[in-house]
Amino acid sequence: MDNPCGPTVAAIVPAHNAKTYIERCLQGLLGAGFSEREIVLVDDASTDQTATVARMLGIEPLVLASNAGAAEARNIGACTSDADILFFVDADVVVHSDARAKVLAFFKDNPCPSSDNLRQLAL
């Protein structure tokens, strides 16, 4: 997708019963410069307050009616995003504060990435 302002990026976060750590994950993404609308939290039919924690941070989760597993939750999140770059983050991970900037800089410098230069992107 051509974007005169550069590529767009979304963080896709699958989560199942992640109440104890999802706040740290989402705060990390926000601290790295992701906006609330750039974070796609897929609540994989949690029975705890995972979705509530996300909403308290201004992120509206996509809540699945039944548990589909992390891979399917990632795929669903990817299908709901129209971003140029999809950045997959597990719910128990806190990204570095420069993660978003590094991803965008990498793709600016490598508009046609290959498997060789993707290895250079160390987050």
C-alpha positions as CSV (number, residue, x, y, z in Angstrom):
1,M,0.0,0.0,0.0
2,D,1.5,3.4,-1.0
3,N,1.5,5.9,1.8
4,P,3.1,9.3,1.2
5,C,3.8,9.6,4.9
6,G,5.6,6.3,5.0
7,P,4.4,2.8,6.0
8,T,1.9,2.1,8.7
9,V,2.5,-0.4,11.5
10,A,0.3,-2.3,13.8
11,A,1.2,-4.5,16.9
12,I,-0.8,-7.7,16.9
13,V,-1.1,-9.2,20.4
14,P,-2.9,-12.5,21.0
15,A,-3.9,-12.9,24.7
16,H,-5.6,-15.6,26.7
17,N,-6.1,-15.2,30.4
18,A,-3.3,-12.6,30.4
19,K,-4.6,-10.3,33.2
20,T,-1.5,-10.6,35.3
21,Y,0.9,-9.3,32.6
22,I,-1.1,-7.7,29.7
23,E,-0.9,-4.2,31.3
24,R,2.9,-4.3,31.1
25,C,2.8,-5.5,27.5
26,L,0.4,-2.8,26.4
27,Q,2.1,-0.1,28.4
28,G,5.4,-1.1,26.7
29,L,3.8,-0.8,23.3
30,L,2.3,2.6,24.1
31,G,5.7,3.7,25.5
32,A,7.3,2.7,22.3
33,G,5.1,5.0,20.4
34,F,2.3,2.7,19.2
35,S,-1.1,4.5,19.4
36,E,-4.1,2.8,20.9
37,R,-5.5,2.3,17.4
38,E,-2.2,0.7,16.2
39,I,-2.5,-2.0,18.9
40,V,-4.7,-5.0,17.9
41,L,-5.3,-7.0,21.1
42,V,-7.1,-10.3,20.3
43,D,-8.5,-11.6,23.5
44,D,-8.7,-15.3,22.9
45,A,-11.9,-16.0,25.0
46,S,-10.2,-15.1,28.3
47,T,-12.1,-15.9,31.5
48,D,-10.2,-13.3,33.5
49,Q,-10.1,-9.5,33.1
50,T,-7.7,-9.3,30.1
51,A,-10.2,-7.2,28.0
52,T,-11.0,-4.9,31.0
53,V,-7.3,-4.1,31.5
54,A,-6.9,-3.3,27.8
55,R,-10.0,-1.0,27.9
56,M,-8.6,0.8,30.9
57,L,-5.6,1.7,28.7
58,G,-7.8,2.9,25.8
59,I,-7.4,-0.2,23.7
60,E,-10.6,-1.8,22.5
61,P,-9.8,-5.6,22.3
62,L,-11.2,-7.9,19.7
63,V,-12.8,-10.6,22.0
64,L,-13.2,-14.1,20.5
65,A,-16.3,-16.1,21.6
66,S,-14.3,-19.3,21.9
67,N,-10.7,-20.2,22.5
68,A,-9.0,-20.5,19.1
69,G,-5.3,-20.7,20.2
70,A,-2.5,-18.1,19.8
71,A,-1.8,-18.8,16.1
72,E,-5.5,-18.3,15.1
73,A,-5.7,-15.2,17.3
74,R,-2.7,-13.8,15.5
75,N,-4.2,-14.6,12.1
76,I,-7.5,-12.9,13.1
77,G,-5.7,-9.9,14.4
78,A,-3.7,-9.7,11.1
79,C,-6.9,-9.9,9.1
80,T,-8.5,-7.0,11.0
81,S,-5.5,-4.6,10.4
82,D,-4.9,-2.6,7.3
83,A,-1.4,-1.6,8.4
84,D,1.5,-2.1,6.0
85,I,3.7,-3.7,8.6
86,L,2.4,-6.3,11.2
87,F,4.5,-6.5,14.4
88,F,3.5,-9.6,16.4
89,V,4.0,-9.4,20.1
90,D,3.1,-12.1,22.7
91,A,1.1,-10.9,25.6
92,D,3.9,-11.6,28.1
93,V,6.5,-9.6,26.3
94,V,7.4,-6.0,27.0
95,V,9.0,-4.3,24.0
96,H,11.9,-1.9,24.1
97,S,11.0,1.8,24.0
98,D,12.5,2.1,20.6
99,A,10.8,-1.0,19.0
100,R,8.4,0.9,16.8
101,A,11.0,3.4,15.6
102,K,13.4,0.6,14.8
103,V,10.8,-1.3,12.8
104,L,9.8,1.7,10.8
105,A,13.5,2.7,10.2
106,F,14.3,-0.8,9.0
107,F,11.6,-0.8,6.4
108,K,12.4,2.7,5.3
109,D,16.0,1.6,4.7
110,N,14.9,-1.8,3.2
111,P,11.8,-1.2,1.1
112,C,12.2,-4.7,-0.4
113,P,13.3,-6.8,2.6
114,S,14.8,-10.2,2.1
115,S,15.3,-13.0,4.6
116,D,19.0,-12.0,4.8
117,N,18.4,-8.4,5.8
118,L,15.4,-9.2,8.1
119,R,18.0,-10.9,10.3
120,Q,19.6,-7.5,10.9
121,L,16.4,-6.3,12.6
122,A,17.3,-7.1,16.2
123,L,14.8,-5.9,18.7
